[in-house]
Amino acid sequence: MLNNQKTSFEPRDLRKLNTVPNLAWLSEVEEAGPPERPDSRIWVKSGCVRAGRSTIPHPHRHSFCEISLQLHGSGILYAGRESVERRAGDLLLMGAQVPHWYEIKSHPVEYVTLYFFPTALVSWIAPGVSTLLLQRLTATQPLKQRNVRLSGPMLKEFTEAFRLGATEFEAQRFGWELRLQASLVQVLVTLARWERGLGRIPKSTSRPMDWERLDRVLQHLRQHHAEPVYGEALARLAGMSESSFNTMFRDALGLSWVKYLQGLRIQSALALLAQPGQSIASVAFSAGFESLSHFNSTFRSLLGMSPKALLGKQEEIS
């Protein structure tokens, strides 16, 4: 079982970062892994950083998406080569593999963050809807469009949704993941309706998306992820050249089709590992991996631990 996810961060020596150009923090970016329970497809971190600590967390990137609501405090968010001020009531929408870092200017900073894998959202709801919602996080766009200023009824509704998500994740009672999924979808749909109603549909620098083509590919991957899959065949299914298909897929979901396929296979492997009597090798091949070494390395890169370590944690819990 996970421990309490309310986090406290140790002070970080920022003297080096403060005496060199702003982009120096990029040299300290680290890959962040999911929480201690890696079989979750959605999880929450909530916390309050008080005076004396200047960064939350250290410069990092990760393979999952995040939606973060700042409840108190202020600071500067850095993402890639951009920066934006974040204040209480701001909602952050961040896709996968974007280096980012937050420097606190006003304490205390209280926040609640929902994390989820891009593959998960597409599998929870209809692909045509989920990919449209997901593009709000994954599409190439200025950082200021990722940081949404909320107020009034919107802020109240989102605060309640995020606090509910944090409570559900901490208690992990029956059906907690479904409640978390509902909170996530509520936030994304409400935001989409609000932005459309105000004519504030953020402009993306990505190419226009053909969702019908993408839907065909996503359905094929979900149905055949345990079989050999080739980019040329997927491009043919989409009716595009392979290079155009690769660009379209990355623009839509924020990751390559190979990474998406790996996520589907790891989700399948997690379900198999939960069954008694399964060997790691049989799970690897059943999930679609061609070698045990590739399975182990992919598992560790996505979940932050080896399959053997996960089995050990499951035995401790049981």
N, C-alpha and C positions, 0 to 999 in steps of 0.2 A: 504494500500500500504506500502511496506517496506520503511524504511528510508535508507539513504545512507549506504552501507555496508563497506565503508572505515573505519577501526577501529583504535581506539587509546586505549591503555591499561594503566591502572593505575600502578604505581610502586608497586612491591610486595616485602615484607620483606623476603629476602633470607638468613638472617644471620643464622637461624636455619638449613637450608639446607646446608650451607657452612661449618658448624662446626661439622657435623656428617657424617657417611659414605654415599657414593654416592646414595645408594638405599633409603635413608631417604625420598626423594621426593615422593616415592610410597605411603607413608602414607597420602599425601595431594591430591591424585588423586580425582577429582570430575567428576560426570557424566555431560557431555555437551549436551545440547539440540539443536534442529534445530533452524533456524532463526525465526523471528517474524511471518513470513507467513508459517505455518506448512503444508499447503496443497501442497507446492512445493516438488517435488521429486528430484530436483537438484538445487543447489544454489551456490553462490560465496561469498567469503570474500577476500577483497584486502586491503592492508594497508602498512603503513611505520612507523616503530618504531624507534624513534630518541634517541639520547644520553640521559642518565639518567634513562632509563628503561632497565631492565636486563632480562626480560623473556616474552615470547610471545607464547601462553598465559600461564595461570597457569596449573599445572599438571592436565590432564584430560583424559577421555575416552569417546567414543560415539558409537552409534549403526549404524553409517553410514560410508561409505568409503570416503577417501580424496586423492586427487592428488594435490600436492602443488609445485609451481615453485618459487624458490627464485631468485629474480632479482638483489638484492644488499645485501651486508653485509655478515657476517659469524657468526657461533655459533656451539654449541654442541647439537645434538638431542639425547634425552634419550627415549628409548622405552623398557619397561620391565626391564631386567637386562643388556641391551646392550646400547652402545652409538656410535655415529658416527659424524664426523665433516661435517657441511653443509656450502657450499659456494655459491656465486652467480653463477647461471647456473645449480644448482642441482635440480633434480626432485624427489619428495618424493611420494611413493606409499604406502598408509596405509590402511589396512582393518579395519573392525569393532572391537570394544571392545579391542583395544590394548592400554594400558596406555602409554602416551607419554608426553613429556615436552621439551621445547626448551630454552636453555640458550644462550643469545646473547653475542658474544665476540667482534664483530666489528659493529659499527653503521655507518649509518642508515641501518636497515634491511627492504627491500621492498619485498613483496610477493603477489602472487595471488593463491588462493586455490579453487578448485572445490570440492564440497561435493555432495554425492548422496547416496541413499539407495541401497543396493545390489539387492533388489527385482526390483528396477526400471530398471537397466541395462538389466536384463534378459527379462523384458517385452517390451523393446524398439526394440531389434533386435533378430534375430534367436537364440534360446537357445544354440545350439551347438557352435556358435561363441561367444555369450555373456559370457557364462560360462568359456570358454577358456581365454577370455580377463580378466574376473573378477578374475580368479585364480592368475593372476599376482599380485593382491593386497591381496588376502585372504589366499593364500597358506602359510604354515609355512616355513619361510626362514630367513636367517640372516639379521639383520638390514642393513648391508652394501649393500645388494642386493636390498633393498627397496629404497636406496638413489642413484639415477642414475646421473652420471656426464655428462652433455650435452655440446656440443661446436659446433661452426661453423653453417652450415645450419640448423641442428637439433634444436639448441638453438633458432635461429631466427624464425623458423616455430612455435615452441612451445610458444615462447614469444608472437607472433602475435595471436595465438589461445587463450591463456589465457587472454590477454588484451581484445580481442573481447568478450570473455565470461563475463568478468567483466563489460564491457560497456553494453552488452545486459541485464545483470541482473539488473544493476542500472537503465536503462531506462525502461525496461519491456514494450517495444512496442509489437505490435501484432506479435505472433510467437516467442517470446523471448525464451521460453523453448525449442522449437525445435532447435533454433540456439545454445543453450547451449548444448543440447544433441549431436548435430553434432560436436561441439568442443571437447567434451569428447571422442566420438568415434574416431575422427581424431587422438587425442593424443594417445589413447590406440593402435589403429591399426598401426600407424606410429612407435611407440615404439616397438611393437611386431615384425614388419618387420625388423627394424633396428637390434634388438638383435639377431634375427634368422640369418640375413645375416652375422653378425659378429661371429656367433657361440657362442653368449653370453647368450643363453637361461638359465636363472637362475635356479639353482638346488633347488628343493623343498624337504623338509624333510617329506612331506606328502606322503601317499601311491599313487601308480599309479591310474589314474582316468579312470573310464569306463563311458564316456560321453553319450553313448547310453542309458544305464540304468538310468542315471541322467535325461536325456531329457524326458524319459517316466514319471518320477515322477513330474518334473516341469510342464509339460503339464497338468497332472492330477490335480495338485494343482491349477493351474490357472483356470481350467474349473470347479472345484468342491470346491473351497475354502469356499463357503458359506454353505457347507454341513458338517456334522460330519466327521472328518478325524482322522485316527488312525495310529500310527507308524507301527503296525504289518501289516496293509493292504498296506502301502507304501513300506515296505520292500519286501512284497510278489510281488508287482508290479515290483520292481527292480530285483527280483530273488535272494535275498540275505537274510542273517539272519538280525534280527533287529539291533543287535549291529554293524555289519559290515556296514549296511545301514546308521546308525547314524554317524559313523565315516566318511564314504564317503561324505555325505552331508556337514558335517562341514568342511572337508578338501577343498571341491570345492567352497563353498560360504562364508566360514568364520563365519557361524552362524548355529544354529540348525534348523531342518525343522520346529519345532514349532515356532521359531522366524520368519522364513521366511513366514509361514502361517499367523502369526499375522500381518506381514507387508502387505500381500495381502489383508487381511480383513480390515485393516485400510485404505488402498488406496480405497477400495470399499466404505467404510463408508464416506470418504471425498467427493467422487463423489455424494453420496446420500445426504449428509448434504448441498451440494451446491444447491439442488433443494428446491424450496419453499414449505412450509407446511409439512416438514418432522419432526417428533418428534425424539428425541434422542433415545428413547426406540425402536421405529420401525426400525431405522437405525441400531442399535446394532444387533437386531435379523436378519435383512435382510442380514447383512454382515457376519453372521455366528457365532456370539457370543452367548453363552448359557445363559448368565446373564448380566444384565446392569452393575453390579459392576465390572465384569471382563472386559467389554468393556471400562468403564471409566478408570480403572487402566492401561490397555494396551495402551489406547489412550494417557494418560498422560505420561507414561514411554517412548513412542516413539516420541511424538510431544511436550512434555514440557508444555502442558496446557490441560485443560479439554475440552470435546466437547462443553459444555455450554459456556466456555470462547471463544472458536473459533467462535461460532455462534454470540456472542456479538461483536467480532471484525468485522465479516462480515456485521453485521447491521450498525456498525459505518462507514464502507467503503461505503455502499450503501446509 
